[in-house]
Amino acid sequence: MKDEKNEEVFCLRSYAKVELAMLYAPGLCATPALQRLYRWIRKNRELTGELQRIGYDKHRHVFLKREVELIAHFLGEP
């Protein structure tokens, strides 16, 4: 989706982890982008705690909409 300035608007929905990581690090390949996003999440203790509270599963290949909301809240929108 685009706004009136032709800039991409971030949509809150479920994202494949690699897809969301690439939004936060568009200049990186998939693996380094994922590593960076995971590092940012681990360093933010409030975010890590909230993700654990809602049942985040690190083995799932998708961030659920509620997880994306928390990530965007604590890290800012990509």
C-alpha positions in Angstrom: 0.0 0.0 0.0 1.2 3.5 -0.7 0.4 6.9 0.7 -0.1 10.1 -1.3 3.6 10.7 -1.4 4.2 7.3 -3.1 6.0 6.0 0.0 5.4 2.5 1.2 3.1 2.3 4.2 3.8 -0.4 6.7 0.9 -2.8 7.0 0.3 -4.6 10.3 -0.2 -8.3 9.4 1.6 -11.6 9.8 5.0 -11.7 8.1 7.4 -14.4 7.3 10.4 -13.7 9.6 12.7 -13.2 6.6 10.2 -10.9 5.0 10.0 -8.7 8.1 13.8 -8.8 8.6 14.3 -7.6 5.0 11.9 -4.7 5.6 14.1 -3.6 8.6 17.4 -4.2 6.7 16.6 -3.7 3.0 20.3 -3.6 2.0 21.1 -7.0 3.5 20.7 -10.5 2.3 18.2 -12.7 4.1 20.5 -14.3 6.7 22.3 -11.2 7.9 18.9 -9.3 7.9 17.4 -12.1 10.2 20.5 -12.0 12.4 20.2 -8.3 12.8 16.5 -8.4 13.6 17.0 -11.2 16.2 19.9 -9.3 17.8 17.7 -6.1 18.1 14.9 -8.2 19.6 17.2 -9.9 22.1 18.8 -6.6 23.2 15.4 -5.0 23.8 14.4 -6.7 27.1 10.9 -5.1 27.2 10.2 -6.4 23.7 11.6 -9.9 24.5 9.5 -10.0 27.7 6.3 -9.0 25.9 6.9 -11.6 23.1 7.4 -14.3 25.7 4.2 -13.2 27.5 2.1 -13.6 24.4 3.6 -17.0 23.5 6.2 -16.2 20.9 7.7 -19.4 19.3 11.2 -18.8 18.0 10.9 -22.0 15.8 7.9 -20.7 13.9 8.8 -19.3 10.5 6.2 -16.5 10.8 5.7 -13.5 13.1 2.0 -13.4 14.0 0.2 -10.0 13.6 0.3 -9.4 17.4 4.1 -10.1 17.4 4.6 -7.7 14.5 2.6 -5.0 16.4 5.0 -5.4 19.4 8.1 -5.4 17.2 6.9 -2.2 15.4 6.0 -0.6 18.7 9.4 -1.3 20.4 11.7 -1.0 17.3 9.6 1.4 15.2 8.1 0.7 11.9 10.5 -0.5 9.2 
